[in-house]
Amino acid sequence: MDRVETIGEVAEQMLDYVENQHTFMADKPMIVPVRGYLDPDQWRAEIDLVFKRLPLMLAFTAELPRPGDYKAMDAAGLPVLINRDKAGKVRAFLNVCSHRGAPVASEGHGNCPRFTCKYHGWSYGQDGRLLAVAEASSFGEIDKSERGLKELPCEERAGMIFAVLTPNAPIDLDAYYRGFLDDFEALGLADWTFLGSREIHGANWKIAFDGYLEGYHFAVLHPDTIHPRTASNRMHYEAFGPHLRIGFPSRTISDQLRALPRASWGEQENKGFDFVRILFPNVSAFIAPEITQIAQLFPGPTPGTNRTVLNYLRRDPPKDDEEQALVDTSINFFRDVTYNEDYVIGMEIQKGLESGAHDELLFGRNERGNQYFHEWLNWYLEDDTDLPQPVL
């Protein structure tokens, strides 16, 4: 079955949810211990066994379109440098000089033929090789071939750039994403325009991420923003390994789909329904008609915090100042809704969990996406590949 036919079947299922007042259901509720949102040992294990081992989507092709372009960023507390070399190949490194550990590029974007340490001026090529030692005659003999930047496994696919935060670790995107990247390939993300990003901070990263995985809260938490467009507590889940495509039907899905031939329903994304695409462990992509928001969540410096980067893209660049102003308005709207409505309640939840009021949280049968996320997180934390993997 091709992609359009598959999405058409999902659209038909979501239409049934709205017309017959039900949703995707798990067999039973799931209990998650509160300590998982508080415990420093689990927080460290999540960084070591998940964020430092799995491929993470760290950048977009649209951020580094030209040879010499680079992006320096923090990822789960590690300084990372991603660049496109003169041959067009994307590489990733730890942004750490081999002399005394200072960064060789400031956080943000730029374009340069080489990277120069801001502390003593050692310089590195686009391939990470150490090119020159400042005042080498007084420094002493070193083997420059052994003093390059520490490279990270990195691969560019479907308009996105992935890296593993551990040098020499394996990276196999096909095995990990299990066909899900074909969905992004079909969107043509590689040819889109990167519009910028906004950074927000909140509670434990799982509290924040839980909010991206269900629409049970739309009517209560988003009565004036999301709920006027999107039905509350109506979700459909498809799994690609640990990754999810979550379907959210619009409130007008019946009128929109019933007026069209059944064969065209698979082409109605952003008309009768929307998708949120989840890349485990930390990416949530909402492809909206006016603008796309792709969130990257990282554990913060303590168990009770997270750092989230909200990235904004769209298919075509703004054609004039008036359209740019509309884009800026959309970016601010998406950022404000995400922070003021979702992240503020998340910080209140964090405070509630830290109070000791309850030992457990409960995810209902209708919150199957949250259950699935926690099942996979627990699977990785067990660190035993012989254990059976979760299934949806």
C-alpha positions as CSV (number, residue, x, y, z in Angstrom):
1,M,0.0,0.0,0.0
2,D,1.4,3.4,-0.9
3,R,1.7,6.4,1.3
4,V,-1.5,8.2,0.0
5,E,-3.6,5.0,0.5
6,T,-2.2,4.5,4.0
7,I,-3.0,8.1,5.0
8,G,-6.5,7.7,3.4
9,E,-7.2,4.8,5.7
10,V,-6.0,6.8,8.6
11,A,-8.3,9.7,7.5
12,E,-11.2,7.3,7.3
13,Q,-10.5,6.1,10.9
14,M,-10.3,9.6,12.2
15,L,-13.5,10.5,10.5
16,D,-15.1,7.6,12.4
17,Y,-13.6,8.8,15.7
18,V,-15.3,12.2,15.2
19,E,-18.7,11.0,13.9
20,N,-19.0,8.2,16.4
21,Q,-17.3,9.8,19.4
22,H,-14.4,7.5,20.2
23,T,-10.7,7.3,19.7
24,F,-7.6,5.0,19.5
25,M,-7.5,3.0,22.7
26,A,-5.0,0.9,24.7
27,D,-6.0,-2.3,26.5
28,K,-5.7,-0.7,29.9
29,P,-4.4,2.4,31.8
30,M,-0.6,2.6,32.5
31,I,1.1,3.6,35.8
32,V,4.3,5.6,35.6
33,P,6.3,6.2,38.9
34,V,6.6,9.9,39.8
35,R,10.3,9.3,40.7
36,G,11.0,9.0,37.0
37,Y,10.5,12.7,36.7
38,L,12.6,13.5,39.8
39,D,15.3,11.0,40.3
40,P,18.9,12.2,39.4
41,D,20.0,8.6,38.6
42,Q,17.3,8.1,36.1
43,W,17.9,11.5,34.6
44,R,21.6,10.6,34.1
45,A,20.6,7.2,32.7
46,E,18.3,8.8,30.2
47,I,21.2,11.0,29.0
48,D,23.7,8.2,28.9
49,L,21.5,5.4,27.5
50,V,19.2,7.3,25.2
51,F,20.4,10.8,24.3
52,K,24.1,9.8,23.9
53,R,23.4,6.5,22.1
54,L,20.5,7.1,19.7
55,P,20.5,9.1,16.4
56,L,19.2,12.6,17.2
57,M,17.8,15.0,14.7
58,L,20.0,18.1,15.3
59,A,19.7,20.3,12.3
60,F,18.0,20.8,8.9
61,T,19.4,20.8,5.4
62,A,17.8,24.2,5.1
63,E,20.0,25.5,7.9
64,L,23.2,24.6,6.1
65,P,22.5,24.9,2.4
66,R,26.0,26.1,1.2
67,P,29.5,24.7,1.6
68,G,31.1,26.3,4.6
69,D,27.8,26.7,6.5
70,Y,27.9,25.6,10.1
71,K,25.7,25.4,13.2
72,A,27.1,25.3,16.7
73,M,24.7,24.2,19.4
74,D,24.2,22.5,22.8
75,A,22.7,19.1,22.7
76,A,21.9,17.4,26.0
77,G,24.6,19.4,27.6
78,L,27.3,18.6,24.9
79,P,28.7,21.3,22.7
80,V,28.2,20.2,19.1
81,L,29.4,21.6,15.8
82,I,27.8,20.7,12.5
83,N,29.1,21.9,9.2
84,R,28.9,21.3,5.4
85,D,32.4,21.0,3.9
86,K,33.4,22.3,0.4
87,A,32.4,19.0,-1.2
88,G,28.9,19.3,0.3
89,K,29.3,16.6,2.9
90,V,27.8,17.3,6.3
91,R,29.9,16.4,9.4
92,A,29.4,16.7,13.1
93,F,32.0,17.2,15.8
94,L,32.3,18.0,19.5
95,N,32.9,21.7,19.5
96,V,36.0,21.4,21.7
97,C,39.5,22.4,20.9
98,S,42.1,19.7,21.5
99,H,44.5,22.1,23.2
100,R,42.6,23.3,26.3
101,G,39.0,22.5,25.6
102,A,37.6,25.8,24.5
103,P,34.9,26.0,21.7
104,V,36.1,26.6,18.1
105,A,32.8,28.2,17.1
106,S,30.3,30.3,18.9
107,E,26.8,29.0,19.2
108,G,24.6,29.9,16.3
109,H,25.0,29.8,12.5
110,G,27.8,31.0,10.2
111,N,29.9,30.3,7.2
112,C,33.7,29.9,7.2
113,P,36.5,27.9,5.6
114,R,38.1,27.0,8.9
115,F,37.3,27.1,12.6
116,T,39.6,29.0,15.0
117,C,39.6,28.5,18.8
118,K,38.6,31.7,20.6
119,Y,41.1,31.0,23.4
120,H,44.5,30.5,21.7
121,G,43.8,30.6,18.0
122,W,44.4,27.0,17.0
123,S,42.6,26.4,13.7
124,Y,40.8,23.4,12.2
125,G,39.6,22.5,8.8
126,Q,36.0,21.7,7.7
127,D,37.0,18.0,8.0
128,G,38.0,18.6,11.7
129,R,41.8,18.3,11.0
130,L,44.1,20.5,13.1
131,L,45.6,22.9,10.6
132,A,47.7,25.2,12.6
133,V,49.0,25.8,16.1
134,A,49.4,29.5,17.1
135,E,53.1,30.3,17.6
136,A,54.0,26.7,17.0
137,S,57.7,27.3,17.4
138,S,57.3,28.1,21.1
139,F,54.7,25.5,21.9
140,G,56.6,22.3,21.3
141,E,56.3,19.3,19.1
142,I,52.9,17.7,18.7
143,D,51.4,15.3,16.0
144,K,48.7,17.4,14.5
145,S,47.1,14.4,12.8
146,E,46.2,13.1,16.3
147,R,44.8,16.4,17.5
148,G,41.8,17.0,15.3
149,L,38.2,17.7,16.5
150,K,36.4,14.7,17.8
151,E,34.0,13.6,15.1
152,L,30.5,12.3,15.7
153,P,28.6,9.8,13.6
154,C,26.5,11.9,11.3
155,E,24.2,11.5,8.3
156,E,21.9,13.7,6.3
157,R,18.5,12.3,5.2
158,A,15.1,13.6,4.1
159,G,16.1,17.3,4.8
160,M,17.4,16.6,8.3
161,I,20.8,16.1,9.8
162,F,21.2,13.3,12.4
163,A,24.1,12.6,14.7
164,V,25.0,10.3,17.6
165,L,26.5,12.2,20.5
166,T,29.1,9.5,21.1
167,P,32.2,9.3,18.9
168,N,32.6,6.0,17.0
169,A,29.1,4.8,17.9
170,P,27.1,3.0,15.2
171,I,24.5,4.9,13.2
172,D,21.9,3.1,11.1
173,L,19.1,5.4,10.2
174,D,17.2,2.8,8.1
175,A,17.2,0.3,11.0
176,Y,16.3,3.0,13.6
177,Y,13.5,4.9,11.7
178,R,12.0,1.8,10.0
179,G,10.6,3.6,7.0
180,F,9.4,6.7,8.7
181,L,11.9,9.0,7.0
182,D,10.1,8.2,3.7
183,D,7.3,10.2,5.1
184,F,9.5,13.3,5.6
185,E,11.1,12.6,2.2
186,A,7.6,12.9,0.6
187,L,7.2,16.3,2.3
188,G,10.2,17.6,0.4
189,L,11.7,19.1,3.6
190,A,15.1,19.3,2.1
191,D,13.9,22.1,-0.2
192,W,12.1,24.2,2.4
193,T,13.2,27.5,3.9
194,F,14.5,27.7,7.5
195,L,12.9,30.7,9.2
196,G,14.7,30.6,12.5
197,S,14.2,29.2,16.0
198,R,13.0,30.2,19.5
199,E,14.2,28.6,22.8
200,I,12.0,27.9,25.7
201,H,12.6,26.2,29.1
202,G,10.3,24.1,31.2
203,A,9.9,21.1,33.5
204,N,11.4,17.6,33.2
205,W,11.8,16.8,29.5
206,K,9.3,13.9,29.8
207,I,6.6,16.2,31.3
208,A,7.0,18.5,28.3
209,F,7.1,15.7,25.8
210,D,4.0,14.0,27.2
211,G,2.1,17.1,26.1
212,Y,3.0,16.6,22.4
213,L,1.7,13.0,22.5
214,E,-2.1,13.4,23.1
215,G,-5.0,15.7,22.3
216,Y,-7.0,14.7,25.4
217,H,-6.1,18.2,26.9
218,F,-7.2,20.3,23.9
219,A,-10.6,21.4,25.1
220,V,-9.5,22.3,28.6
221,L,-6.0,23.7,28.1
222,H,-6.4,25.2,24.6
223,P,-10.0,26.4,24.4
224,D,-9.2,29.5,22.3
225,T,-6.2,28.3,20.3
226,I,-6.1,24.7,19.2
227,H,-9.6,23.5,20.2
228,P,-11.5,25.7,17.8
229,R,-9.8,23.9,14.9
230,T,-9.0,20.4,16.3
231,A,-11.2,17.9,17.9
232,S,-10.3,17.1,21.6
233,N,-9.6,13.6,22.7
234,R,-9.6,12.2,19.1
235,M,-6.2,10.8,18.2
236,H,-4.9,8.1,15.9
237,Y,-1.4,6.5,16.3
238,E,0.9,4.7,13.8
239,A,4.2,3.3,15.0
240,F,7.5,3.1,13.1
241,G,9.6,1.4,15.8
242,P,9.7,3.8,18.7
243,H,8.5,6.7,16.5
244,L,4.9,7.8,16.0
245,R,2.7,9.6,13.4
246,I,-0.2,11.0,15.4
247,G,-3.3,11.9,13.6
248,F,-5.6,14.7,14.9
249,P,-8.9,15.2,13.1
250,S,-10.2,18.7,12.6
251,R,-13.6,19.5,14.0
252,T,-14.9,19.9,10.4
253,I,-13.5,16.6,9.1
254,S,-16.9,15.3,8.2
255,D,-17.8,18.3,6.0
256,Q,-14.3,18.4,4.4
257,L,-13.9,14.7,3.6
258,R,-17.5,13.7,2.8
259,A,-17.5,16.3,0.0
260,L,-14.6,14.6,-1.7
261,P,-14.0,11.2,-3.5
262,R,-12.7,8.6,-1.0
263,A,-9.6,8.1,-3.2
264,S,-8.5,11.7,-2.4
265,W,-8.8,11.5,1.4
266,G,-5.1,10.6,1.7
267,E,-4.2,14.0,0.2
268,Q,-6.1,16.1,2.8
269,E,-3.5,16.7,5.5
270,N,-4.0,20.2,7.0
271,K,-7.5,20.2,5.5
272,G,-9.5,17.5,7.2
273,F,-6.8,16.5,9.7
274,D,-3.3,17.2,10.9
275,F,-0.3,15.0,11.8
276,V,2.2,15.4,14.6
277,R,5.3,13.4,13.7
278,I,7.3,12.1,16.7
279,L,11.0,11.1,16.3
280,F,11.9,9.3,19.5
281,P,13.2,10.4,21.9
282,N,12.8,14.1,21.6
283,V,11.4,15.6,18.3
284,S,7.8,16.7,17.6
285,A,7.1,18.0,14.1
286,F,3.8,19.8,13.3
287,I,3.5,20.5,9.5
288,A,1.0,23.3,9.5
289,P,-0.2,25.0,6.2
290,E,1.0,28.5,7.3
291,I,4.2,27.4,9.0
292,T,5.9,24.3,10.4
293,Q,7.1,24.0,14.0
294,I,9.6,21.2,14.8
295,A,10.4,21.0,18.5
296,Q,13.7,19.5,19.8
297,L,13.5,18.7,23.6
298,F,16.6,18.1,25.6
299,P,17.1,17.3,29.3
300,G,18.0,20.4,31.2
301,P,20.9,20.8,33.6
302,T,18.8,19.3,36.4
303,P,16.2,16.5,36.5
304,G,13.4,19.1,36.9
305,T,14.2,21.2,33.8
306,N,14.2,20.9,30.0
307,R,15.5,23.1,27.2
308,T,13.4,23.1,24.0
309,V,14.3,24.6,20.7
310,L,11.3,25.4,18.5
311,N,12.4,25.5,14.8
312,Y,10.3,27.1,12.1
313,L,10.3,26.2,8.4
314,R,8.0,26.6,5.4
315,R,7.9,25.5,1.8
316,D,8.7,28.9,0.3
317,P,10.6,31.9,1.6
318,P,8.6,35.1,2.4
319,K,8.3,37.0,-0.9
320,D,8.2,40.5,0.7
321,D,8.2,42.4,3.9
322,E,4.5,42.1,4.4
323,E,4.7,38.3,4.1
324,Q,7.7,38.3,6.5
325,A,5.6,40.1,9.0
326,L,2.9,37.5,8.8
327,V,5.5,34.8,9.2
328,D,6.9,36.5,12.3
329,T,3.4,36.7,13.7
330,S,2.8,33.0,13.1
331,I,6.2,32.1,14.8
332,N,5.3,34.2,17.8
333,F,1.8,32.7,18.0
334,F,3.2,29.1,17.9
335,R,5.9,29.9,20.4
336,D,3.5,31.7,22.8
337,V,0.9,28.9,22.7
338,T,3.6,26.2,23.3
339,Y,5.1,28.1,26.2
340,N,2.2,29.9,27.9
341,E,-0.3,27.1,27.6
342,D,1.8,23.8,27.6
343,Y,5.1,24.6,29.3
344,V,3.6,26.8,32.1
345,I,1.3,24.0,33.2
346,G,4.2,21.6,32.9
347,M,6.2,23.6,35.5
348,E,3.2,23.5,37.7
349,I,3.0,19.7,37.3
350,Q,6.7,19.5,38.2
351,K,6.1,21.4,41.4
352,G,3.2,19.1,42.1
353,L,5.3,16.0,41.6
354,E,8.0,17.4,43.8
355,S,5.4,18.0,46.6
356,G,5.2,14.2,47.2
357,A,1.4,14.3,46.9
358,H,1.4,11.1,44.7
359,D,3.8,8.2,44.0
360,E,2.3,7.4,40.6
361,L,1.0,9.1,37.4
362,L,-1.7,7.4,35.3
363,F,-2.0,7.4,31.5
364,G,-5.4,6.4,30.4
365,R,-6.5,4.0,27.6
366,N,-7.0,7.0,25.4
367,E,-3.4,8.2,26.0
368,R,-1.9,5.3,24.0
369,G,0.9,7.5,22.5
370,N,2.1,8.5,26.0
371,Q,2.1,4.8,27.1
372,Y,4.0,3.8,24.0
373,F,6.7,6.5,24.5
374,H,7.2,5.4,28.1
375,E,7.3,1.7,27.1
376,W,10.1,2.5,24.7
377,L,12.0,4.7,27.1
378,N,11.8,1.9,29.7
379,W,13.1,-0.6,27.1
380,Y,16.1,1.6,26.4
381,L,16.8,2.1,30.0
382,E,16.9,-1.6,30.6
383,D,19.9,-1.7,28.3
384,D,19.1,-5.3,27.2
385,T,18.5,-5.8,23.5
386,D,17.3,-9.4,24.2
387,L,14.1,-8.0,25.8
388,P,11.0,-7.9,23.5
389,Q,10.4,-4.5,22.0
390,P,7.2,-2.6,22.6
391,V,4.5,-2.8,20.0
392,L,1.6,-0.5,19.4
